[in-house]
Amino acid sequence: MPKAFVFWAVQSTSAPRDIKIIFAFASIYIIWGSTYLGIYYAIQSIPPLMMAGIRFVVVGIIWYLITKLYYKESFNYHLWRFGAISGFLLFFIGNGAVVLAERHLPTGLVSILAGTVPFWLLIMDARSGMSRFKNPLTWLGLIIGFAGVFILFSDKINFNNHTPGLTSSLITMVIGAISWALGTLYSKYSEVRGSTLAKVSVQALTSGLFLLIGAAYTGEFSDFHFSQVTAVSWGALAYLILFGSMMGYFSYLWLLSKVSAHAVGTYAFVNPMVAVALGTLIAGELFVVREYIALIAIILGLVALYFSKKY
């Protein structure tokens, strides 16, 4: 684990280890769960792809400078190619789907659909996922989880729907979740050399450039002036950069070095609950009974998959 991940957790030796772990878990539970609300406020006056592009370019530059100047790591062609491919799948398509979908869908609903990534990972991971199908909990998790997805879609997928962008946003989120799973598997099995921080920096930087190109292609720069960006959107973007990307991801990586990956993986079914709660309490989003049932089903499916790894 590169020494850069000692930022706030390892260097604060005055705090007991268990307190640091609690704060780190709170970071990936609450901060990552709150990023959906952060995106909601950021795109109120910043075009979505442009906002995401700025976010990841800034994050990528910061991580690149830390890795290059402080740790003297080299960035070769193979590392940049890895970053371009994985960044395209993870952040350009995966996160791009989130910011585009939030124009038309509540943040809680977007977070629930994003939370289906573990299901797609299990289905597509031919190397290690197939053996888990011998466990009945795996089948139970998939059935319950995708039943939750079906419940979400059943009353919303209507190609004659008069709600602008609703159907296309739902489909976009499914594509984004699948792409995130593909990017995760590519990152997992890629044998390119480089520290975790170096890999993340090239992922963020290249995907940020892809997102800005996408913003230009879709006309987001037309008639846009930074003077029109509200203080709320600037604050939300700063929150996404400093807390969602920097602190959240550092906490995640630090936890992986201190506790089991199995325990860290619990964020997958906590984040949607946090996002739904914040969207309801702060943004005033309304959730109907059907959507709460879908949320419960998907979380139960994730819990079943979680225990299928253990037993």
Secondary structure, DSSP 8 states (H G I E B T S, - for coil): --GGGGTTTTS-TTS-HHHHHHHHHHIIIIIHHHHHHHHHHHTTTS-HHHHHHHHHHHHHHHHHHIIIIIS-----HHHHHHHHHHHIIIIIIIIHHHHHHTTTS-HHHHHHHHTTHHHHHHHH-TTTTGGGGGSHHHHHHHHHHHHHHHHHHHTT--TT--STTHHHHHHHHHHHHHHHHHHHHHHHH----S-HHHHHHHHHHHHHHHHHHHHHHTTTTTT--GGG--HHHHHHHHHIIIIIIIIHHHHHHHHHHHS-HHHHTTHHHHHHHHHHHHHHHTS-----HHHHHHHHHHHHHHHHHHHHHH-
